[in-house]
C-alpha cells in the first residue's frame, strides 16, 4: 500500500468511526499532521 493510499484509508476509517485520531499516537508526527490536514473539518 502506498503512503497516499494509507492516509486516505486512515481518514476513511476515522470517518466510519472505526478508529480515532488518538489511535494514531504511535504513528509519525508527519503522518498525523497530514491526516489532520485532510480531515480538518473533524477537529
N, CA, C and O atoms as a GROMACS GRO file, in nm:
protein
  172
    1UNK      N    1   0.085  -0.117   0.000
    1UNK     CA    2   0.000   0.000   0.000
    1UNK      C    3   0.089   0.123   0.000
    1UNK      O    4   0.183   0.134   0.079
    2UNK      N    5   0.059   0.216  -0.089
    2UNK     CA    6   0.137   0.339  -0.094
    2UNK      C    7   0.100   0.430   0.022
    2UNK      O    8  -0.006   0.415   0.084
    3UNK      N    9   0.187   0.524   0.051
    3UNK     CA   10   0.162   0.617   0.162
    3UNK      C   11   0.035   0.698   0.138
    3UNK      O   12  -0.043   0.721   0.231
    4UNK      N   13   0.014   0.742   0.014
    4UNK     CA   14  -0.107   0.822  -0.013
    4UNK      C   15  -0.233   0.739   0.009
    4UNK      O   16  -0.331   0.791   0.061
    5UNK      N   17  -0.231   0.612  -0.028
    5UNK     CA   18  -0.347   0.526  -0.002
    5UNK      C   19  -0.365   0.504   0.147
    5UNK      O   20  -0.477   0.497   0.196
    6UNK      N   21  -0.256   0.492   0.219
    6UNK     CA   22  -0.262   0.472   0.364
    6UNK      C   23  -0.335   0.588   0.431
    6UNK      O   24  -0.420   0.567   0.517
    7UNK      N   25  -0.301   0.708   0.392
    7UNK     CA   26  -0.364   0.827   0.451
    7UNK      C   27  -0.513   0.828   0.422
    7UNK      O   28  -0.594   0.852   0.512
    8UNK      N   29  -0.550   0.802   0.298
    8UNK     CA   30  -0.694   0.800   0.264
    8UNK      C   31  -0.767   0.688   0.336
    8UNK      O   32  -0.882   0.705   0.376
    9UNK      N   33  -0.702   0.574   0.352
    9UNK     CA   34  -0.764   0.464   0.425
    9UNK      C   35  -0.782   0.499   0.572
    9UNK      O   36  -0.885   0.466   0.632
   10UNK      N   37  -0.683   0.564   0.631
   10UNK     CA   38  -0.694   0.606   0.771
   10UNK      C   39  -0.809   0.705   0.787
   10UNK      O   40  -0.890   0.693   0.880
   11UNK      N   41  -0.817   0.802   0.697
   11UNK     CA   42  -0.925   0.901   0.704
   11UNK      C   43  -1.060   0.833   0.688
   11UNK      O   44  -1.156   0.867   0.759
   12UNK      N   45  -1.069   0.738   0.598
   12UNK     CA   46  -1.194   0.664   0.579
   12UNK      C   47  -1.234   0.589   0.705
   12UNK      O   48  -1.350   0.592   0.746
   13UNK      N   49  -1.137   0.523   0.768
   13UNK     CA   50  -1.165   0.451   0.893
   13UNK      C   51  -1.209   0.546   1.003
   13UNK      O   52  -1.296   0.514   1.084
   14UNK      N   53  -1.148   0.664   1.007
   14UNK     CA   54  -1.187   0.763   1.108
   14UNK      C   55  -1.329   0.812   1.082
   14UNK      O   56  -1.408   0.827   1.175
   15UNK      N   57  -1.362   0.838   0.957
   15UNK     CA   58  -1.497   0.885   0.922
   15UNK      C   59  -1.603   0.781   0.952
   15UNK      O   60  -1.717   0.815   0.982
   16UNK      N   61  -1.566   0.653   0.944
   16UNK     CA   62  -1.659   0.545   0.976
   16UNK      C   63  -1.668   0.518   1.126
   16UNK      O   64  -1.753   0.441   1.170
   17UNK      N   65  -1.579   0.580   1.203
   17UNK     CA   66  -1.579   0.560   1.347
   17UNK      C   67  -1.503   0.437   1.392
   17UNK      O   68  -1.509   0.400   1.510
   18UNK      N   69  -1.431   0.374   1.300
   18UNK     CA   70  -1.356   0.253   1.334
   18UNK      C   71  -1.231   0.284   1.417
   18UNK      O   72  -1.190   0.204   1.501
   19UNK      N   73  -1.171   0.401   1.392
   19UNK     CA   74  -1.055   0.445   1.469
   19UNK      C   75  -1.073   0.592   1.502
   19UNK      O   76  -1.152   0.662   1.441
   20UNK      N   77  -0.996   0.638   1.602
   20UNK     CA   78  -0.996   0.779   1.642
   20UNK      C   79  -0.856   0.834   1.620
   20UNK      O   80  -0.760   0.758   1.605
   21UNK      N   81  -0.846   0.965   1.619
   21UNK     CA   82  -0.715   1.027   1.600
   21UNK      C   83  -0.618   0.982   1.709
   21UNK      O   84  -0.499   0.965   1.682
   22UNK      N   85  -0.667   0.962   1.828
   22UNK     CA   86  -0.582   0.918   1.940
   22UNK      C   87  -0.518   0.782   1.911
   22UNK      O   88  -0.412   0.751   1.965
   23UNK      N   89  -0.582   0.701   1.828
   23UNK     CA   90  -0.527   0.570   1.793
   23UNK      C   91  -0.401   0.581   1.708
   23UNK      O   92  -0.329   0.482   1.690
   24UNK      N   93  -0.373   0.698   1.657
   24UNK     CA   94  -0.256   0.719   1.570
   24UNK      C   95  -0.134   0.766   1.647
   24UNK      O   96  -0.035   0.806   1.586
   25UNK      N   97  -0.138   0.764   1.779
   25UNK     CA   98  -0.029   0.824   1.858
   25UNK      C   99   0.107   0.761   1.832
   25UNK      O  100   0.209   0.827   1.853
   26UNK      N  101   0.112   0.636   1.788
   26UNK     CA  102   0.241   0.572   1.762
   26UNK      C  103   0.289   0.593   1.618
   26UNK      O  104   0.399   0.550   1.583
   27UNK      N  105   0.208   0.660   1.537
   27UNK     CA  106   0.249   0.692   1.401
   27UNK      C  107   0.336   0.818   1.404
   27UNK      O  108   0.341   0.887   1.506
   28UNK      N  109   0.402   0.847   1.294
   28UNK     CA  110   0.490   0.963   1.289
   28UNK      C  111   0.410   1.093   1.300
   28UNK      O  112   0.292   1.099   1.267
   29UNK      N  113   0.479   1.197   1.348
   29UNK     CA  114   0.417   1.329   1.357
   29UNK      C  115   0.371   1.376   1.219
   29UNK      O  116   0.265   1.437   1.205
   30UNK      N  117   0.453   1.348   1.119
   30UNK     CA  118   0.420   1.391   0.983
   30UNK      C  119   0.291   1.324   0.934
   30UNK      O  120   0.207   1.391   0.874
   31UNK      N  121   0.275   1.196   0.957
   31UNK     CA  122   0.153   1.128   0.914
   31UNK      C  123   0.033   1.183   0.988
   31UNK      O  124  -0.071   1.208   0.927
   32UNK      N  125   0.045   1.204   1.118
   32UNK     CA  126  -0.068   1.258   1.195
   32UNK      C  127  -0.106   1.398   1.148
   32UNK      O  128  -0.224   1.430   1.138
   33UNK      N  129  -0.007   1.481   1.118
   33UNK     CA  130  -0.036   1.616   1.069
   33UNK      C  131  -0.103   1.611   0.932
   33UNK      O  132  -0.192   1.691   0.904
   34UNK      N  133  -0.061   1.518   0.847
   34UNK     CA  134  -0.123   1.503   0.716
   34UNK      C  135  -0.268   1.459   0.730
   34UNK      O  136  -0.356   1.512   0.662
   35UNK      N  137  -0.293   1.362   0.817
   35UNK     CA  138  -0.430   1.317   0.841
   35UNK      C  139  -0.513   1.432   0.897
   35UNK      O  140  -0.627   1.451   0.854
   36UNK      N  141  -0.458   1.507   0.989
   36UNK     CA  142  -0.529   1.621   1.047
   36UNK      C  143  -0.562   1.725   0.939
   36UNK      O  144  -0.671   1.782   0.938
   37UNK      N  145  -0.467   1.750   0.848
   37UNK     CA  146  -0.488   1.846   0.741
   37UNK      C  147  -0.604   1.804   0.651
   37UNK      O  148  -0.693   1.884   0.621
   38UNK      N  149  -0.605   1.678   0.608
   38UNK     CA  150  -0.708   1.630   0.517
   38UNK      C  151  -0.842   1.607   0.586
   38UNK      O  152  -0.946   1.602   0.520
   39UNK      N  153  -0.839   1.594   0.716
   39UNK     CA  154  -0.962   1.567   0.792
   39UNK      C  155  -0.992   1.684   0.885
   39UNK      O  156  -1.050   1.666   0.992
   40UNK      N  157  -0.952   1.805   0.843
   40UNK     CA  158  -0.958   1.923   0.929
   40UNK      C  159  -1.098   1.957   0.978
   40UNK      O  160  -1.112   2.012   1.087
   41UNK      N  161  -1.201   1.926   0.902
   41UNK     CA  162  -1.336   1.961   0.944
   41UNK      C  163  -1.380   1.885   1.068
   41UNK      O  164  -1.477   1.924   1.133
   42UNK      N  165  -1.310   1.778   1.102
   42UNK     CA  166  -1.343   1.698   1.219
   42UNK      C  167  -1.284   1.757   1.346
   42UNK      O  168  -1.333   1.730   1.455
   43UNK      N  169  -1.179   1.838   1.333
   43UNK     CA  170  -1.110   1.891   1.451
   43UNK      C  171  -1.145   2.034   1.471
   43UNK      O  172  -1.097   2.097   1.566
   0.00000   0.00000   0.00000
